[in-house]
Amino acid sequence: MTHRFTSTSFTFLGIALFLFACGSSRQATNRIPVTSRDAVWSAERIDQFEKKLEHLREKYHIPGISAGVVNEKQLAWKKGFGYADLENRTIPDENTVYQVASVTKTFGSIILMQQVQAGKVSLDDPIGKYGINLGARWGSDPRIKVKHLFTHTAMGNMFNSYKPGYVFRYNGGWYNELGKVIEKSSGQTFGELLMEQIIRPLSLKNTAPSTDDSLNFALTGYNKDAFMRRVAKPYDWKSKQLQPVTFKYGFGPAAGIMSSVADLVLYSNAIDDRKFLADSTWEKVFTPYVTPKGKTIQYGLGWFVTYYKGIKVMWHTGWWTGYSALFVKIPQRDLTFIILANSQDLSRPFYHIVQPLPGIGMSNPFRRNLKKKLAASAFGAAFLDHFLE
């Protein structure tokens, strides 16, 4: 069969090639690191970004937010929205302290992987070796390894007879059990190693174990009253109004670190500089876990790891009574987004968890979930739309 190419055909072919070239060019551009000269930093664009974040803050009834974007090792943009203390009308800034909740897991990952790197722990060690008992049907099942707690794949479900390693089911309480692995392998507590390996070397002045954990907070040597004056007051949206929260915040590898945007900038830069761990170990941390059946899940070792328009994105959320957080890294674009809030609702509206059926623990399959996609968060989407489009 012969093919005839008319002038119209060539026109369509030209258009197709042009669109392909444009798409390829845009994709290539998205992989080039952002610099201070790029249009995303124009006053007009930044004003639009700030207005979007303020709109979202008001929409989700968040009293106060501290936010920043790291680029070229600098806090290239920063802003406080709303109030860190509603009663005293205190405006938050990059040094305002918040509970970062599960962003703590990224710190826990470093400390545990230091033990792995030193040969003191194997990710394939059974949890029973460290005295971990998960209770109920799981107990100290020898099939459950350290890597399963680390990647939230320990639980399984009724459909696979609760075999570990096959199904992602986020479980902060079980992740916190990794503290026993850290302590038994190192002879030191997570709090001690956190201070020695991360907080003191980076001079993180606004970062500490929860003030409610008096033993671990004392490791900082800080005066508690003076430190608390920098802490945003926690609130919750209840009965159509913001109400102060009274809550005791624990501390461990899964949650309980208090920090600020300014300190998390230093922490982010240290990660970019490949401090704390060898390059090969960092690669393992930021590689999504693959199940025995070859399915790649959305979690590595202490980080969510997925792709957005072909670009690797690593992030962690935080959600605790009175506080929430989002910490996002996009190395290909040399960007880190840090946003902290003094209510749950920076994160809570975007999880869409429904009441689980007994033994299944499913999330709503018809709604997007922040534990699957960063863009499920309106705040995460605002960042992606501004800097990656």
Buried (B, 14 or more C-beta within 10 A) or exposed (E): EEEEEEEEEEEEEEEEEEEEEEEEEEEEEBEEEBEEEBEBBEEEBBEEBBEBBBEBBEEBBBBBBBBBBBBEEEBBBBBBBBBBBBEEEBEBBBBBBBBBBBBBBBBBBBBBBBBBBEEBBBBEBBBEBBEBEBEEEBEBBEBBBBBBBBBBBBBBBEEEEBBBBBBBBBBBEBBBBBBBBBBBBBEBBBBBBBBEBBBEEBEBBBBBBBBBBEEBBEBBEBEBEEBEEBBBBBBBBEEEEBBBBEEEBBBBBBBBBBBBBBBBBBBBBBBBEEBBBEEEBBEBBBEBBEBEEEEEBBBBBBBBBBEBEEBBBBBBBBBBBBBBBBBBBBBBBBBBBBBBBBBBBBBBBBBBBEEEEEEEBEBEEEEBBBBBBBBBBBBBBBBBEBBBE
